[in-house]
Amino acid sequence: MSSPAVSLRTSFGALISRELQCALRKRQDLANPLVFFVLVVVLFPLGVSPEPSFLETASSGVVWVAALLSTMLSLDRLFRDDYEHGTLEQLVISPQPLYLIVLVKIALHWCLTGLPLLLLSPVLAVMMHLPAEHIPVLMLTLLLGTPTLSLIGGIGAALTVSLRSGGVLVSLIILPLTIPVLIFGTGTILASIDGIPVAGYLATMGAFLMLAITLSPFACAAALKMSVSS
Amino acid sequence: MSADLIAKRLTCERDDRLLFSNLDFVLRAGDVVQVVGPNGAGKTTLLRIIAGLYQNFDGQLLWGADDVANQRDSFNHELLFLGHKSAINPLLTVQENLNFLCAMHEDHTRQAQTDALEQVGLRGYEDIYCQNLSAGQLRRVALARLYLSNAKLWVLDEIFTAIDLAGVAQLEQLLENKAKAGVAVIFTTHHKPSLDGLRHLNLEDFRV
């Protein structure tokens, strides 16, 4: 008699509800990146110049850099708790594909940190004097860009999960990979301000996202197997 | 058909120290094997190699006729691994933890899970957060999986740690019953379990 195989639906239903429960019971970890994001954007005009014409050109860069750093900040904990409690090794030897487990974890992580950031961005854009007609473009770039950042950052988190102080290392490994996303993110908004059609820019960002969705979970899964085995 | 776990010439070196070399053993359905050796002998490493959590070794590990690495998915279906760390999240309740750990491996009804918690003496604790439990109770949450599992190969690291005497006796009984039902069990402990047909695998014998 072979043990009955558990369905994907049961497993992933349980995984999703567990991730949400854990996240909601640790609200501080959810609020931290968001507060960081808001503070950076709010403090920038105070520190540099509150001149509207200057802020208009700087706004896309400031919002995007803040979004990138706050995503990186939140990713450090993506696998760490699971690693410390030993849940990660149970996930690695689970009969369910690790690729999908990782993808679900990153997707939920984005919903809980990237999505609030995206929803908050119009308020900050107004504060940065970004003209109202460009705000949808900003949101579109964040919609395509922040999940890409989460997926790329997941690789770094998976690689360094077994190290005691992996934070700095994650930045070193991951930041170079995030630069194209940053360049296209801000470039799209600047193009929109200059009146250039942005469809091509957005398509490129969409391509980045698709590339990240297909490749990053493989890399994460391999990195997690390695981290667990050390 | 039941499959056997066969280890051929397993050699593992860690931090420039030889843990064991040319380790051969066969684990058949119904076998109960205790891995023995002093601290640092490589007991946990051996169990992690069997579970597929440690790749850095030489030699061959067969499940049935084929290498474990070639049939990882079906092997994982048959495997129950209980590590040093219990895989219990302190932010979740007892029920939530058990439900999650089960759901990643096998499908069980809520009733079956409640029964399993009853077996490990945690009935009535379902909605208690695991951060409020004692070390022994945390371990018992993880052990509740043993009462639910249909896996054919049990790999249990430090199984009796933090468990009281009555709990140890109950676990020994469970292992005996499961072995009779055709489960292959390999475990480590520093206790002296009293089990019928218990075999020992002494890592000291494979040092040179």
Interface residues (C-beta under 8 A of the other chain):
Chain A: M1 S2 S3 P4 A5 V6 S7 T10 S11 G13 A14 L15 R18 Q21 C22 R25 K26 D81 D82 E84 H85 G86 T87 E89 Q90 L91 V92 I93 S94 P95 Q96 K225 V228 S229
Chain B: R48 A51 G52 L53 Y54 Q55 N56 D73 N76 H77 E78 L79 F81 G83 H84 K85 S86 A87 I88 N89 P90 L91 L92 E96 N99 F100 L101 A103 M104 H105 E106 D107 S149 N150 A151 K152
